[in-house]
Amino acid sequence: MHNHSHHHDHHELPAVTGRAFMLGIVLNLSFVLAEAIAGFSTDSLSLLSDAGHNLGDVASLLLALLAFRLSRMATSGRFTYGYGKTTILVSLLNAVLLLIAVGIIAYEAIGRFSHPSATEGNTIAIVAFIGILVNGGSALLFRSGKDKDLNVKGAYLHLLADALVSLAVVIGGVIQSYTALNWIDPAMSLVIVVVIVWSSWGLLKQSLVLSIDAVPEGVELQKIREIALAVPGIQDIHHIHVWAVSTTRNAMTAHVVVQPETGSEDVIRLKKTLKHELEHYNIAHATIEIESGEECKEQECKV
């Protein structure tokens, strides 16, 4: 998060990510269909819940792609910050949808324990193994962009969790085909539930925090103070507000106190320096209000 090249990376992210999203969607959607058909024909809840989980991924990839496209649209008279905030709302929606899906799967699995149905262990194992390849391959598509955007990170984590889930289903299928222990199928579904809750909880928390304009992760107010006070001519900085405009871009407003005798050219230069330093700290939009030392003696300039 603290790398200096951070704000240059935004321009490299789009092309790769757009393609990765499209490919990920196509791959996963075809696999979901195959897995659902296999799940219904073998009456396997673990395959069906894995298909549901993968469908959740397709939905999240679609939502993330939409948000990604919206965030790159130009600002308008009404949406002066552009549509970047949709990326945050989408990752929130995504986490909520996943948790709803989890509830349905868990309910179904618990019901199955009392009368488990005989399922084809081999078929389950084969289909789930293909799932590992599909999810693992899709996750690699997002590996490069995962630290720059919350949605890309969401997609990456999801796909990775899916590959692990498919692995669990493979193991369950193999055990089942050798032992005929039919409760293993619903048990695997519950394992999937735990994985989904664990992977989407962080996403839910992070996106909820950003949607109420909290200071984004990786940004500290104390550090902003230090950056500002290191600029020659700045005496003090207060009323600092930092929030996320999108899952990748941060904005800030602050009041800066300059030395009483600072001329207007110095003020322009000082603002430029500060904004440049803040860009290195991943703050793309900084609005700085300048106050002189004298002004501050008369008014309350503290937070």
C-alpha positions, 0 to 999 in steps of 0.5 A, spaced: 500 500 500 505 504 501 509 503 494 511 510 491 509 507 484 502 507 487 498 512 483 501 511 476 499 503 476 491 506 475 493 506 468 496 499 467 490 496 471 484 497 466 486 493 460 488 487 463 483 487 468 477 488 463 480 482 459 481 478 466 474 479 468 471 477 461 475 471 461 473 469 468 466 470 467 466 465 461 470 460 464 466 460 471 459 460 467 460 454 463 463 450 469 457 452 473 452 449 468 456 443 468 457 442 475 449 444 476 447 438 471 452 433 474 449 435 481 442 434 479 444 428 476 448 425 482 443 428 487 449 431 490 448 437 495 456 438 495 456 439 488 450 443 487 452 448 493 459 448 490 455 450 483 451 455 487 458 458 490 461 458 483 455 462 481 456 467 486 463 468 483 460 469 476 455 474 479 461 478 483 465 478 477 459 481 473 458 486 478 465 488 479 466 488 471 460 493 471 463 497 477 470 497 474 467 500 467 462 505 471 468 507 475 472 509 469 466 513 466 467 521 466 464 525 471 458 529 470 454 535 472 450 531 478 456 525 479 461 530 481 466 524 483 464 520 477 461 513 479 467 510 483 463 509 489 459 504 485 465 499 486 464 500 494 457 498 493 458 493 489 463 489 493 458 490 499 452 487 495 457 482 493 458 480 500 451 480 502 449 476 496 454 471 498 452 470 506 444 469 503 447 463 499 450 461 505 444 461 509 440 457 504 446 451 503 447 450 510 439 449 511 439 444 506 445 441 508 442 440 515 436 437 513 440 432 509 443 429 515 437 426 517 436 422 511 442 422 506 441 420 499 446 415 496 450 419 491 456 417 486 462 419 489 466 418 483 462 423 478 463 428 484 470 427 485 471 428 477 467 434 476 470 438 482 477 436 480 475 440 474 473 446 478 480 446 481 483 447 474 477 452 472 478 456 479 485 456 480 486 458 473 481 464 473 484 466 480 491 467 476 488 472 472 487 477 477 493 476 481 497 482 478 491 487 480 489 484 487 493 489 491 490 495 487 483 494 487 478 491 492 474 488 487 479 485 484 482 482 490 475 480 492 475 476 485 481 473 487 480 471 494 473 468 491 476 464 486 482 462 490 477 460 496 473 456 490 479 452 488 480 450 495 472 448 496 473 444 490 479 440 493 474 439 499 469 436 494 474 432 491 476 429 497 469 428 499 467 424 493 473 419 493 472 418 500 464 417 499 466 412 493 470 407 497 466 407 504 459 409 502 458 414 507 453 418 505 453 423 510 460 426 507 456 429 502 452 434 506 458 435 511 462 437 505 456 442 504 457 445 511 465 446 510 463 450 503 459 454 508 464 456 513 469 457 507 464 462 504 463 466 511 470 466 512 472 469 505 466 474 505 466 477 512 472 481 511 470 483 504 463 485 508 467 489 513 472 493 509 466 495 504 462 497 509 467 501 512 468 505 506 461 506 504 460 510 510 467 514 508 471 512 513 479 513 512 481 507 507 486 502 509 493 503 508 492 511 510 493 514 516 492 521 519 498 521 523 502 520 516 498 525 513 500 530 518 507 528 518 507 529 510 504 536 510 509 538 516 515 536 512 513 541 507 517 548 508 512 553 510 507 549 513 506 551 520 500 546 521 494 542 518 487 540 521 480 538 519 483 532 515 478 528 512 480 522 508 475 518 504 475 513 498 472 515 492 472 508 489 475 502 491 482 504 488 482 512 489 482 516 495 480 523 496 482 528 502 480 535 504 484 539 509 486 546 512 493 548 512 496 554 516 502 557 513 507 562 516 504 569 516 509 572 511 507 567 505 506 570 499 501 568 494 506 565 489 509 561 495 502 558 497 501 556 490 508 552 490 507 549 497 500 547 495 503 543 489 508 540 493 503 538 498 499 535 493 504 531 489 507 528 496 500 526 497 499 523 491 505 518 493 501 516 499 495 514 494 491 520 495 489 522 488 484 528 490 486 533 495 483 539 496 487 544 501 484 550 504 490 555 506 490 559 512 495 564 515 498 564 522 494 571 523 488 568 521 488 563 526 490 567 532 483 571 531 479 564 530 479 557 532 483 553 528 484 547 531 480 541 530 
